[in-house]
Amino acid sequence: MIKVSRLNGKTFVLNALYIETVESFPDTTITLTNGKKYVVKESEDVVMQSILGFYQSVNLLGQQLAEGNKNEEQ
């Protein structure tokens, strides 16, 4: 789950597994797999980092991505 804010400032959580697209029109719009759309305050980059963090927390990306980042730093 990721926490995002509506344009009026009210926060809510979305299940990141159901996110199909994240776009900026210039407001960030999240489209779910069922077609429902949410416009949020957070930038596209912040939403993508939240999604990545969620995927890592449930080990959806596995260790390969984390290990790849370590190898790039050396």
Secondary structure by P-SEA (a helix, b strand, c coil): cbbbbccccccccccccccccccccccbbbbccccbbbbbcccaaaaaaaaaaaaaaaccccaaaaaaaaaaac
